Amino acid sequence: MSKKDIEKLYLDELGITNPSEIDIEAIAFYKGATVKRRPLIGCEARIIGHGDKAIITVNTASSPERYRFSIGHELGHWFKHRGTIGNLCKKADVSVNRSSLNKTIRGKEKVANEDPVNNSV
């Protein structure tokens, strides 16, 4: 989605004028993705899509902040990678340097984390 698409979604389609008005689950539903909470092992969230519908599953153990981030991240995949979703992320795509706890993120995972307006998180 381009900056113009995001602005159209927020302002014209959903009437969002302030960040406090953002309901990430409502946006997901509006864009064809149903959010479910389930116990997950080895990941915080995943998305499975077909056609114009998707299911985002978020780990029940996620904190409220992580829950929102995970939905946003999976929506990033839905907006930017539709038609190619189906590959689970690989360890090489998201790796953690244990000594510094800095994350190195690349490929589709990095793109899904980008702010659609500013292209950064």
NURO-816245 format. One record per residue (C-alpha): x, y, z. Coordinates in nm, 3 decimals. Each point is the difference from the previous one (the first is absolute). Example, Ala and Ser with C-alpha at 12.3 -4.5 7.8 and 13.67 -1.06 7.14 Angstrom:
# NURO-816245
node c1 = 1.230 c2 = -0.450 c3 = 0.780
node c1 = 0.137 c2 = 0.344 c3 = -0.066
***
This chain:
# NURO-816245
node c1 = 0.000 c2 = 0.000 c3 = 0.000
node c1 = 0.124 c2 = 0.344 c3 = -0.084
node c1 = -0.013 c2 = 0.303 c3 = 0.230
node c1 = -0.303 c2 = 0.120 c3 = -0.197
node c1 = -0.174 c2 = -0.338 c3 = 0.049
node c1 = 0.061 c2 = 0.014 c3 = 0.377
node c1 = -0.128 c2 = 0.357 c3 = 0.025
node c1 = -0.310 c2 = -0.099 c3 = -0.200
node c1 = -0.057 c2 = -0.301 c3 = 0.227
node c1 = 0.039 c2 = 0.200 c3 = 0.322
node c1 = -0.175 c2 = 0.324 c3 = -0.096
node c1 = -0.247 c2 = -0.076 c3 = -0.277
node c1 = -0.099 c2 = -0.361 c3 = 0.066
node c1 = 0.028 c2 = -0.029 c3 = 0.380
node c1 = -0.021 c2 = 0.364 c3 = 0.113
node c1 = 0.311 c2 = -0.032 c3 = 0.219
node c1 = 0.149 c2 = 0.342 c3 = 0.076
node c1 = 0.199 c2 = -0.080 c3 = 0.315
node c1 = 0.222 c2 = -0.298 c3 = 0.089
node c1 = -0.209 c2 = -0.064 c3 = 0.313
node c1 = -0.291 c2 = -0.088 c3 = -0.231
node c1 = 0.186 c2 = -0.291 c3 = -0.162
node c1 = -0.163 c2 = -0.336 c3 = 0.072
node c1 = 0.246 c2 = -0.244 c3 = -0.158
node c1 = -0.243 c2 = -0.294 c3 = 0.014
node c1 = -0.273 c2 = 0.205 c3 = -0.169
node c1 = 0.244 c2 = 0.102 c3 = -0.275
node c1 = 0.100 c2 = -0.365 c3 = -0.046
node c1 = -0.366 c2 = -0.102 c3 = -0.028
node c1 = -0.072 c2 = 0.286 c3 = -0.240
node c1 = 0.284 c2 = -0.121 c3 = -0.223
node c1 = -0.124 c2 = -0.362 c3 = 0.003
node c1 = 0.212 c2 = -0.144 c3 = 0.282
node c1 = -0.156 c2 = -0.162 c3 = 0.307
node c1 = 0.213 c2 = 0.005 c3 = 0.317
node c1 = 0.006 c2 = -0.302 c3 = 0.232
node c1 = 0.194 c2 = -0.070 c3 = 0.319
node c1 = 0.147 c2 = -0.347 c3 = 0.032
node c1 = 0.299 c2 = -0.155 c3 = 0.177
node c1 = 0.294 c2 = 0.008 c3 = -0.242
node c1 = 0.342 c2 = -0.157 c3 = 0.039
node c1 = 0.302 c2 = 0.146 c3 = -0.176
node c1 = -0.164 c2 = 0.322 c3 = -0.118
node c1 = -0.212 c2 = 0.287 c3 = 0.127
node c1 = -0.240 c2 = 0.013 c3 = -0.295
node c1 = -0.072 c2 = -0.127 c3 = -0.348
node c1 = -0.229 c2 = 0.076 c3 = -0.291
node c1 = -0.161 c2 = -0.235 c3 = -0.246
node c1 = -0.184 c2 = 0.155 c3 = -0.291
node c1 = -0.191 c2 = -0.106 c3 = -0.306
node c1 = -0.156 c2 = 0.235 c3 = -0.252
node c1 = -0.119 c2 = 0.306 c3 = 0.189
node c1 = -0.034 c2 = -0.169 c3 = 0.344
node c1 = 0.256 c2 = -0.082 c3 = 0.265
node c1 = 0.030 c2 = -0.124 c3 = 0.355
node c1 = 0.256 c2 = 0.158 c3 = 0.230
node c1 = 0.081 c2 = -0.217 c3 = 0.301
node c1 = 0.174 c2 = 0.166 c3 = 0.296
node c1 = 0.156 c2 = -0.186 c3 = 0.292
node c1 = -0.221 c2 = 0.003 c3 = 0.311
node c1 = 0.313 c2 = 0.061 c3 = 0.210
node c1 = 0.072 c2 = 0.333 c3 = -0.174
node c1 = -0.008 c2 = 0.321 c3 = 0.202
node c1 = -0.256 c2 = 0.262 c3 = -0.114
node c1 = 0.278 c2 = 0.200 c3 = -0.168
node c1 = 0.138 c2 = -0.306 c3 = -0.177
node c1 = -0.354 c2 = -0.102 c3 = -0.100
node c1 = -0.056 c2 = 0.336 c3 = -0.178
node c1 = 0.345 c2 = -0.010 c3 = -0.161
node c1 = -0.055 c2 = -0.356 c3 = -0.122
node c1 = -0.331 c2 = 0.088 c3 = -0.164
node c1 = 0.159 c2 = 0.304 c3 = -0.165
node c1 = 0.296 c2 = -0.209 c3 = -0.116
node c1 = -0.224 c2 = -0.269 c3 = -0.150
node c1 = -0.210 c2 = 0.272 c3 = -0.168
node c1 = 0.328 c2 = 0.124 c3 = -0.149
node c1 = 0.038 c2 = -0.342 c3 = -0.160
node c1 = -0.364 c2 = 0.009 c3 = -0.114
node c1 = 0.036 c2 = 0.345 c3 = -0.158
node c1 = 0.345 c2 = -0.048 c3 = -0.152
node c1 = 0.031 c2 = -0.373 c3 = -0.072
node c1 = -0.353 c2 = -0.111 c3 = -0.089
node c1 = 0.014 c2 = -0.288 c3 = -0.242
node c1 = 0.335 c2 = -0.114 c3 = 0.134
node c1 = -0.107 c2 = -0.062 c3 = 0.361
node c1 = 0.040 c2 = -0.359 c3 = 0.096
node c1 = 0.370 c2 = -0.009 c3 = 0.071
node c1 = 0.071 c2 = 0.002 c3 = 0.368
node c1 = 0.283 c2 = 0.228 c3 = 0.101
node c1 = 0.335 c2 = -0.170 c3 = 0.037
node c1 = 0.234 c2 = 0.033 c3 = 0.295
node c1 = 0.240 c2 = 0.173 c3 = -0.238
node c1 = -0.262 c2 = 0.270 c3 = -0.064
node c1 = -0.021 c2 = 0.095 c3 = 0.368
node c1 = 0.307 c2 = -0.067 c3 = 0.209
node c1 = 0.087 c2 = 0.119 c3 = 0.346
node c1 = 0.354 c2 = 0.073 c3 = 0.113
node c1 = -0.017 c2 = -0.147 c3 = 0.352
node c1 = 0.284 c2 = 0.216 c3 = 0.137
node c1 = -0.156 c2 = 0.333 c3 = -0.096
node c1 = -0.364 c2 = -0.099 c3 = -0.056
node c1 = 0.009 c2 = 0.205 c3 = -0.321
node c1 = -0.220 c2 = -0.142 c3 = -0.270
node c1 = 0.110 c2 = -0.037 c3 = -0.356
node c1 = -0.303 c2 = -0.018 c3 = -0.224
node c1 = 0.009 c2 = -0.042 c3 = -0.375
node c1 = -0.205 c2 = -0.094 c3 = -0.302
node c1 = -0.379 c2 = -0.013 c3 = 0.020
node c1 = 0.011 c2 = 0.025 c3 = 0.379
node c1 = 0.174 c2 = 0.337 c3 = -0.019
node c1 = -0.247 c2 = 0.125 c3 = -0.261
node c1 = -0.296 c2 = -0.110 c3 = 0.215
node c1 = 0.138 c2 = 0.204 c3 = 0.292
node c1 = 0.034 c2 = 0.318 c3 = -0.202
node c1 = -0.231 c2 = 0.292 c3 = 0.062
node c1 = -0.196 c2 = 0.022 c3 = -0.326
node c1 = 0.023 c2 = 0.381 c3 = 0.009
node c1 = 0.360 c2 = 0.050 c3 = 0.112
node c1 = 0.143 c2 = -0.342 c3 = -0.098
node c1 = 0.146 c2 = -0.059 c3 = 0.344
node c1 = -0.113 c2 = -0.129 c3 = 0.337
***
